[in-house]
């Protein structure tokens, strides 16, 4: 019981973190779960509507239609489409900014770090050019032109990036997307008052949004970041609250847009900045990773060892990180930046700066990122953070967790670095799957939430259950932060795996849970699936691969899920996405989808039962490929 607030903190899979939060003298999201435990049943089922002044309307057995005549199937599909549209819009915002930053980098002839990725993407897009900066600009233009097309013009790169059998199926189903931004716009329009009332048609639009999200917001954004910031390299690194160095000026970053920090990262380790830090009494500057942008920086951390201290935790760890007193400033640029950090920053005198107005916090300074003025902006941030450090460090008591997390977490994994690790081919992985040493692959992805057992509780339980059954786990998203802080990405985790998978891990020197990084890296996982299917000469739904988002949280996760369903992959969710009030919606997503794309949604909040279902699907896929069950 937390005596300061008179309420319990929720359970966490990370017991050291749970103990730390329960003893804090500040309120966090972990405390507020208790006061918000009573949920609206209409909202949970997706059967409430407040789109017009005749509402809010709620569907019940006695009132099966809203005032306008919309039934539960219409309401659920409309709400779901609107949520997927919003989630897709978030990802396309990130892709748009990343492409623009690469274009301007190329125009200024600044350094391009990921030449290998640039060349690979140019081959895929059919760009024939030798000059590095011209190639980068042409890639950026191709992506930007597609994103900004009208809805009635199909995006050209979809055909070049998508797996051919999937592309042909999407074409047959009529779900090839037009301009990515226009598709978001259409989704919002279509889900407005007295427009579409066809639930199946709206759910098909969700697949269309999933495709544009997956190819542009995920896959191409990863390529853009690799080109700009450097390609991931496999290594081990410290994670958790242990990464906070009390002798440095510490900047915690939150969001999803790594390219916005590129200039600041370099300037923080310049002789001028280091000298300023030393004059203020610190050794220098360190960036502390939090949320997905921290995962992205960790992913390519081999390039940034001087400035990056490590990834401290996911979205619902952020309040605890700040409450250590060891953070001097927070710089945010996108979501997963909780409003709950604001009073904590005030209490601990932590400077807040937002560099993208979409993530503006109430008591933060808005210092909008402008590429042409990035040097001035970075220098101003450095000076302001130094002043914050000088103002607060003598007044704030530090409460650090020096042993929290893991000192040797396996990281730097991407579709390219893993393939290189295996010798430049997927054959070793395929051979292990064929032999049954690896029964199948589960991508455990998405957010962290405080429901479904508590902070990362279901995610950790599902992951442990999967590896115990010789199923290799690949992760991406805030869930990765929870899993790594619980030690599941350490080589020692092999002891928790089934005997066959344990033998594989010992032979290859890898853990049974491989961290691909941020939620954007869901695109990397789906690239792995595509390349495996291509190597085998089969379609993606035939692979012994499943998706699980045990504790999905935000609308972006629903857009991710829509892409997974469009690819034909089984998708497990630990929490229903507010659709259970519609028989049509549930049937289309959990049953009929198999005949459309090969995918299906699986809803179950019990770890063992969920993995029973996923393992059964993997076994069926193996039998379909004439592999031993």
C-alpha positions in Angstrom: 0.0 0.0 0.0 1.4 3.4 -0.9 0.8 5.6 2.1 1.0 8.8 0.2 -1.9 8.1 -2.1 -3.9 5.5 -0.2 -4.0 3.1 -3.1 -2.2 0.1 -4.4 0.3 0.1 -7.3 -0.5 -2.4 -10.0 1.6 -5.6 -10.3 4.6 -5.5 -12.6 6.6 -8.4 -14.1 9.6 -6.3 -13.1 9.5 -6.8 -9.3 12.4 -4.4 -8.5 10.6 -1.7 -10.5 7.3 -2.6 -8.7 8.9 -2.2 -5.3 10.6 1.1 -6.3 7.3 2.6 -7.6 5.3 1.5 -4.5 7.7 3.5 -2.3 7.6 6.7 -4.3 6.3 10.0 -2.9 4.8 10.9 -6.3 1.8 9.5 -8.1 2.3 7.4 -11.2 0.2 5.6 -13.7 0.9 2.4 -11.6 -1.1 4.1 -8.8 -3.9 5.3 -11.0 -4.8 1.9 -12.3 -6.7 1.2 -9.0 -8.9 4.3 -9.3 -9.7 3.5 -12.9 -10.4 -0.2 -12.5 -14.1 0.1 -13.1 -14.5 0.2 -16.9 -17.5 1.2 -19.0 -19.0 -2.0 -20.4 -20.3 -0.2 -23.5 -16.9 1.2 -24.2 -15.2 -2.2 -23.8 -17.6 -3.7 -26.3 -17.3 -0.8 -28.7 -21.1 -0.2 -28.7 -21.3 3.5 -27.7 -21.4 6.4 -30.1 -21.0 10.2 -29.5 -20.6 11.3 -33.1 -23.7 13.5 -33.1 -25.8 15.6 -30.7 -28.5 12.9 -30.5 -26.1 10.9 -28.5 -24.2 9.5 -26.8 -26.1 6.4 -27.8 -25.5 3.0 -26.2 -26.6 -0.3 -27.7 -28.4 -2.7 -25.3 -30.8 -5.6 -25.9 -33.7 -3.2 -25.2 -32.2 -0.5 -27.4 -30.5 -2.4 -30.3 -30.1 0.7 -32.5 -29.0 4.3 -32.0 -31.3 7.2 -32.7 -30.0 7.3 -36.3 -30.7 3.6 -36.7 -27.0 2.4 -36.5 -26.8 -1.0 -34.9 -24.0 -2.6 -32.9 -22.2 -3.9 -36.0 -22.1 -0.5 -37.6 -20.9 1.2 -34.3 -18.1 -1.3 -33.7 -16.8 -1.2 -37.2 -17.0 2.5 -37.3 -15.1 2.9 -34.0 -12.5 0.4 -35.1 -12.0 2.0 -38.5 -11.5 5.4 -36.8 -9.0 4.0 -34.4 -7.0 2.2 -37.1 -7.1 5.5 -39.1 -5.6 7.4 -36.2 -3.0 4.8 -35.6 -2.0 4.8 -39.3 -1.9 8.6 -39.3 0.7 8.4 -36.4 3.0 6.1 -38.3 2.7 8.1 -41.6 3.6 11.3 -39.7 6.8 9.5 -38.6 7.5 8.3 -42.1 6.8 11.7 -43.6 9.3 13.4 -41.3 12.0 10.7 -41.7 11.8 11.0 -45.5 11.9 14.8 -45.4 14.9 14.7 -43.0 16.8 12.3 -45.4 16.0 14.5 -48.4 17.3 17.6 -46.7 20.4 15.7 -45.5 21.1 14.6 -49.0 20.6 18.2 -50.4 23.1 19.5 -47.9 25.4 16.7 -48.7 25.7 15.7 -45.0 27.0 12.3 -44.0 24.9 9.3 -45.1 25.7 6.5 -42.6 23.7 3.5 -44.0 25.1 3.0 -47.5 24.3 -0.7 -47.6 20.6 0.0 -46.8 20.5 2.8 -49.3 21.9 0.5 -52.1 19.4 -2.2 -51.1 16.5 0.2 -51.2 17.6 1.7 -54.6 17.7 -1.8 -56.1 14.1 -2.5 -54.8 12.8 0.8 -56.1 14.7 0.6 -59.5 16.8 3.7 -58.8 20.0 3.7 -60.9 22.4 6.4 -59.7 25.9 6.3 -58.5 26.1 9.5 -56.4 25.2 8.7 -52.8 23.4 12.0 -52.1 21.5 11.9 -55.3 20.4 8.3 -54.5 19.2 9.4 -51.1 17.3 12.3 -52.4 15.6 10.1 -55.1 14.6 7.6 -52.5 13.1 10.3 -50.3 11.2 11.8 -53.2 9.8 8.5 -54.2 8.5 7.9 -50.7 7.2 11.4 -50.2 5.4 11.4 -53.6 3.6 8.2 -52.6 2.6 9.3 -49.1 1.1 12.6 -50.5 -0.8 11.0 -53.4 -4.6 11.4 -53.4 -6.6 8.4 -52.3 -7.7 7.6 -55.9 -4.0 7.1 -57.0 -2.4 3.9 -56.0 1.0 4.2 -54.3 3.7 3.0 -56.6 6.2 1.6 -54.1 3.7 -0.9 -52.7 4.2 -3.2 -55.6 8.0 -2.8 -55.4 8.2 -3.5 -51.6 5.4 -6.0 -51.0 5.8 -9.7 -51.3 4.4 -10.5 -54.8 1.8 -13.2 -53.7 0.5 -10.8 -51.1 0.4 -7.9 -53.6 -1.6 -9.9 -56.1 -4.1 -11.0 -53.3 -4.5 -7.4 -52.1 -5.1 -6.3 -55.7 -7.8 -9.0 -56.1 -9.5 -8.0 -52.8 -9.5 -4.3 -53.9 -7.5 -3.2 -50.9 -4.4 -1.7 -52.5 -4.0 1.7 -50.8 -3.9 5.1 -52.4 -1.8 7.9 -50.9 -1.1 7.0 -47.3 -2.2 10.4 -45.9 -5.3 10.4 -48.0 -6.3 6.9 -46.8 -6.2 8.2 -43.2 -8.3 11.1 -44.3 -10.8 8.8 -45.9 -11.0 6.6 -42.9 -11.9 9.5 -40.7 -14.5 10.7 -43.2 -16.0 7.2 -43.7 -16.4 6.7 -40.0 -18.3 10.0 -39.5 -22.0 10.5 -38.8 -24.5 8.9 -41.2 -21.9 7.8 -43.7 -20.8 4.2 -44.0 -23.0 1.6 -42.3 -21.5 -1.5 -43.9 -19.3 -3.2 -41.2 -17.6 -5.6 -43.6 -16.7 -2.7 -46.0 -15.2 -0.7 -43.1 -13.2 -3.6 -41.9 -11.7 -4.1 -45.4 -10.7 -0.5 -45.2 -8.8 -1.3 -42.0 -6.8 -3.8 -44.0 -6.0 -1.2 -46.6 -4.8 1.2 -43.9 -2.8 -1.7 -42.4 -1.0 -2.2 -45.7 0.0 1.5 -46.1 1.0 1.6 -42.4 3.1 -1.5 -42.7 5.0 -0.7 -45.9 5.4 3.1 -45.4 5.1 3.7 -41.7 7.1 0.6 -40.6 9.2 -1.0 -43.3 10.3 2.1 -45.2 10.7 4.2 -42.1 13.2 1.6 -40.8 15.1 1.9 -44.0 15.1 5.7 -43.8 16.4 5.6 -40.3 19.1 3.0 -41.1 20.3 5.2 -44.0 20.4 8.4 -41.9 21.6 7.0 -38.6 23.5 3.8 -39.3 22.6 0.2 -39.5 22.0 -2.0 -36.4 24.9 -4.1 -35.2 24.5 -7.1 -32.9 26.1 -6.6 -29.4 25.3 -6.7 -25.7 24.4 -3.6 -23.8 23.2 -2.6 -20.3 19.4 -1.8 -19.9 17.2 -0.6 -17.1 17.5 2.2 -14.6 21.1 1.1 -14.0 22.1 3.1 -17.1 21.6 6.5 -15.4 25.1 8.0 -14.7 24.8 10.4 -11.8 28.1 12.1 -12.8 26.7 13.2 -16.2 24.0 15.6 -17.4 21.3 13.1 -18.3 18.7 13.7 -21.1 15.8 11.3 -21.3 14.3 11.0 -24.8 10.8 9.8 -25.6 8.8 9.2 -28.8 9.4 7.5 -32.1 11.4 9.9 -34.4 15.1 9.1 -34.0 16.1 11.2 -37.0 15.1 14.4 -35.1 17.8 13.7 -32.6 20.6 13.1 -35.1 22.2 16.6 -34.9 21.7 16.9 -31.1 23.5 13.5 -30.6 26.6 14.7 -32.4 26.7 18.1 -30.7 26.4 16.7 -27.2 29.8 15.0 -27.6 31.5 18.0 -29.3 34.5 19.4 -27.4 32.5 22.7 -26.9 29.5 20.9 -25.3 31.7 18.7 -23.2 33.6 21.7 -21.9 30.4 23.5 -21.0 29.2 20.4 -19.1 32.5 20.1 -17.2 32.3 23.8 -16.3 28.9 23.1 -14.8 30.3 20.3 -12.7 29.5 17.2 -14.8 31.7 14.7 -16.8 29.6 15.4 -19.9 26.2 14.6 -21.4 24.5 11.2 -21.7 21.2 10.3 -23.5 19.0 7.9 -21.5 16.7 5.9 -23.8 13.0 5.6 -23.0 10.0 4.3 -25.0 10.5 3.4 -28.7 13.0 6.1 -29.7 15.2 4.8 -26.9 14.8 1.3 -28.4 15.7 2.7 -31.8 18.8 4.3 -30.5 19.8 1.2 -28.6 19.3 -0.8 -31.8 22.0 1.2 -33.5 23.8 2.0 -30.3 27.1 0.6 -31.6 27.4 3.9 -33.5 26.7 6.1 -30.5 28.6 4.6 -27.6 30.0 8.0 -26.5 26.6 9.7 -26.0 24.1 6.8 -25.4 24.0 5.4 -21.9 21.4 2.7 -22.6 17.7 2.0 -22.7 16.1 2.5 -19.3 12.6 1.3 -19.9 9.3 1.4 -21.7 6.4 3.9 -21.6 5.1 2.8 -18.1 8.7 2.9 -16.7 9.2 6.5 -17.7 7.7 8.0 -14.5 10.0 5.9 -12.4 13.0 6.9 -14.4 12.3 10.5 -13.7 11.6 9.9 -10.0 15.2 8.7 -9.5 16.1 12.3 -9.7 19.0 11.5 -12.0 17.4 12.9 -15.2 18.0 16.6 -15.9 15.8 17.1 -19.0 13.2 15.3 -21.0 13.1 15.8 -24.8 10.0 14.4 -26.4 8.8 14.3 -30.0 5.9 11.8 -30.2 3.6 9.5 -28.3 4.3 7.1 -25.4 5.2 10.4 -23.6 2.7 10.1 -20.7 0.9 13.2 -19.4 1.7 11.8 -16.0 5.4 12.8 -16.3 4.4 16.5 -16.1 3.9 16.8 -12.3 7.0 14.6 -11.7 9.1 16.9 -13.8 7.8 19.8 -11.9 8.6 18.2 -8.5 12.1 17.2 -9.6 12.9 20.4 -11.5 13.4 18.5 -14.7 13.5 20.6 -17.9 10.9 19.6 -20.5 11.3 20.3 -24.2 9.1 19.1 -27.0 10.5 19.2 -30.6 7.4 18.2 -32.4 4.1 20.0 -31.6 2.1 16.8 -31.8 3.7 15.8 -28.5 3.4 19.2 -26.7 3.2 18.7 -23.0 1.3 21.3 -20.9 4.3 22.5 -18.9 7.0 21.9 -21.6 8.8 24.4 -23.8 8.0 23.9 -27.5 11.1 24.1 -29.6 9.9 22.8 -32.9 12.4 20.8 -34.9 13.3 22.6 -38.2 15.9 20.9 -40.2 17.4 24.2 -41.6 17.8 25.5 -38.1 18.9 22.3 -36.4 22.3 23.6 -35.3 20.8 26.6 -33.5 18.1 24.5 -31.9 20.6 21.9 -30.7 22.8 24.6 -29.2 19.9 26.2 -27.5 18.8 22.9 -26.0 22.3 22.2 -24.7 22.5 25.6 -23.0 19.0 25.2 -21.5 19.7 21.7 -20.2 23.0 22.9 -18.6 21.1 25.6 -16.8 18.5 23.1 -15.6 21.3 20.8 -14.3 23.0 23.7 -12.4 19.6 24.7 -10.9 18.5 21.3 -9.8 21.4 19.0 -8.9 22.1 20.7 -5.6 18.5 20.6 -4.5 17.3 17.1 -5.7 18.2 13.9 -3.8 19.1 11.0 -6.1 17.3 7.7 -5.6 19.0 5.5 -8.2 18.5 1.8 -8.9 22.1 0.8 -9.7 21.4 -2.9 -10.2 18.0 -2.7 -12.0 17.6 -4.3 -15.4 20.4 -6.3 -17.1 24.0 -5.5 -17.8 24.3 -7.8 -20.8 21.1 -7.6 -22.9 21.4 -8.9 -26.5 20.5 -6.1 -28.9 21.2 -4.6 -32.4 19.1 -7.2 -34.2 17.5 -6.4 -37.5 16.5 -8.3 -40.6 20.0 -7.6 -42.0 22.2 -8.0 -38.9 20.5 -11.3 -38.1 20.9 -12.6 -41.6 24.6 -11.6 -41.5 25.0 -13.3 -38.2 23.7 -16.5 -39.8 26.2 -16.3 -42.5 24.4 -14.1 -45.1 21.5 -16.5 -45.7 18.3 -17.6 -44.0 19.2 -21.3 -44.7 20.5 -22.0 -41.2 17.3 -20.7 -39.6 15.2 -22.6 -42.1 17.1 -25.8 -41.5 16.5 -25.5 -37.7 12.8 -25.0 -38.3 12.7 -27.9 -40.8 14.5 -30.2 -38.3 12.1 -29.2 -35.5 14.9 -27.8 -33.3 13.0 -24.6 -33.6 9.3 -25.5 -33.7 8.2 -22.1 -35.1 8.6 -18.3 -34.6 6.4 -16.0 -32.6 6.7 -12.3 -32.9 5.8 -10.8 -29.5 5.1 -7.2 -30.4 3.5 -3.9 -29.5 3.0 -1.8 -26.4 3.1 -2.2 -22.7 0.0 -1.8 -20.7 -1.1 -1.9 -17.0 -4.0 -4.3 -17.6 -4.0 -8.0 -18.4 -2.3 -8.8 -15.1 -0.3 -5.6 -14.7 2.8 -3.9 -16.2 4.2 -6.4 -18.7 2.8 -9.3 -16.8 1.0 -11.1 -19.6 3.8 -10.2 -22.1 6.4 -11.9 -20.0 4.2 -14.9 -19.2 3.4 -15.5 -22.9 7.0 -15.1 -23.9 8.2 -17.6 -21.2 5.5 -20.1 -22.3 6.5 -19.8 -25.9 10.2 -20.4 -25.5 9.5 -23.3 -23.2 7.8 -24.9 -26.1 10.8 -24.5 -28.4 9.3 -21.5 -30.2 11.8 -18.7 -31.0 10.6 -15.3 -30.0 11.3 -12.1 -31.9 10.2 -8.8 -30.3 9.5 -5.2 -31.2 7.9 -2.3 -29.4 7.6 -1.2 -25.8 7.1 -4.8 -24.9 10.8 -5.3 -25.7 11.7 -2.8 -23.0 9.8 -4.8 -20.4 11.2 -8.2 -21.5 14.8 -6.9 -21.5 14.5 -5.3 -18.1 13.2 -8.7 -16.8 16.4 -10.3 -18.2 14.8 -12.3 -21.0 17.3 -11.1 -23.6 20.3 -12.3 -21.7 22.1 -15.5 -22.9 21.2 -17.1 -19.5 17.6 -17.1 -20.6 18.3 -20.1 -22.7 17.9 -22.1 -19.5 14.1 -21.3 -19.6 13.8 -22.6 -23.2 12.7 -26.1 -24.2 15.6 -28.5 -24.7 15.7 -28.2 -28.5 15.7 -24.4 -28.5 18.1 -24.3 -25.6 20.6 -26.4 -27.6 20.2 -24.0 -30.5 20.8 -21.0 -28.3 23.9 -22.5 -26.8 25.3 -23.4 -30.2 24.7 -20.0 -31.8 25.4 -17.9 -28.7 22.0 -16.2 -28.7 19.1 -15.9 -26.2 15.7 -17.4 -27.2 14.2 -13.9 -27.2 15.6 -11.6 -29.8 15.1 -7.9 -29.6 14.4 -6.1 -32.9 13.8 -2.8 -31.1 11.0 -0.3 -31.3 7.4 -0.7 -32.6 8.7 0.5 -36.0 10.7 -2.7 -36.1 7.5 -4.7 -36.5 8.2 -3.9 -40.1 11.5 -5.7 -39.7 9.9 -8.8 -38.3 7.5 -8.9 -41.3 10.4 -8.4 -43.6 11.9 -11.6 -42.0 8.6 -13.4 -42.7 8.6 -12.2 -46.3 12.2 -13.3 -46.9 11.6 -16.7 -45.3 8.5 -17.2 -47.5 10.4 -16.1 -50.6 13.4 -18.4 -49.8 10.9 -21.4 -49.4 8.8 -20.5 -52.4 5.6 -20.3 -50.4 3.2 -17.6 -49.3 3.4 -16.0 -45.8 0.3 -17.7 -44.3 2.0 -21.1 -44.8 4.9 -20.2 -42.5 5.0 -21.6 -38.9 5.0 -18.0 -37.7 2.5 -16.3 -35.4 2.0 -12.7 -34.0 1.2 -11.9 -30.4 0.5 -8.4 -28.9 -0.4 -9.5 -25.4 -0.7 -6.0 -24.0 -1.4 -3.8 -26.9 -2.2 -0.2 -25.8 -2.6 2.4 -28.5 -4.3 3.0 -31.8 -1.0 2.5 -33.6 -1.0 -1.1 -32.4 -4.3 -1.7 -34.2 -2.8 -0.4 -37.4 0.1 -2.7 -36.9 -2.3 -5.6 -36.3 -4.2 -4.7 -39.5 -1.0 -5.1 -41.4 -0.4 -8.5 -39.8 -3.8 -9.6 -40.8 -3.3 -8.4 -44.4 -0.1 -10.4 -44.5 -2.1 -13.5 -43.5 -0.6 -14.0 -40.1 -2.4 -15.2 -37.0 -2.6 -12.3 -34.5 -3.1 -12.9 -30.8 -4.3 -10.1 -28.6 -4.5 -10.3 -24.8 -7.1 -7.6 -24.7 -10.1 -7.3 -27.1 -9.8 -4.2 -29.3 -13.4 -3.0 -28.3 -15.1 -5.2 -30.9 -16.9 -7.8 -28.8 -20.3 -6.0 -29.1 -20.5 -6.9 -32.8 -21.2 -10.5 -33.9 -20.3 -9.5 -37.4 -17.0 -7.8 -36.4 -15.9 -10.7 -34.2 -16.8 -13.2 -36.9 -15.0 -11.3 -39.7 -11.8 -10.8 -37.7 -11.6 -14.1 -35.9 -13.0 -16.5 -38.5 -13.8 -15.1 -42.0 -10.4 -13.4 -42.2 -8.8 -16.8 -42.7 -10.6 -17.2 -46.1 -9.8 -13.6 -47.1 -6.1 -13.2 -46.3 -5.1 -16.3 -44.3 -4.9 -14.3 -41.1 -7.1 -14.4 -38.0 -7.4 -12.5 -34.7 -7.2 -14.6 -31.5 -8.5 -13.0 -28.3 -7.3 -14.5 -25.0 -5.9 -13.0 -21.8 -4.6 -16.3 -20.3 -0.9 -17.0 -21.1 -1.1 -20.8 -21.2 -4.3 -20.9 -23.1 -3.1 -18.3 -25.6 0.1 -20.3 -26.3 -1.8 -23.5 -26.6 -3.7 -21.9 -29.5 -0.6 -20.4 -31.1 1.4 -23.7 -30.8 -1.5 -25.6 -32.3 -1.5 -23.2 -35.3 2.3 -23.6 -35.7 1.9 -27.3 -35.6 -0.8 -27.2 -38.3 1.4 -25.0 -40.5 4.3 -27.5 -40.1 2.0 -30.3 -41.1 0.9 -28.3 -44.1 4.6 -28.1 -45.2 5.1 -31.8 -44.6 7.4 -31.1 -41.6 7.4 -33.2 -38.5 4.9 -31.8 -36.0 
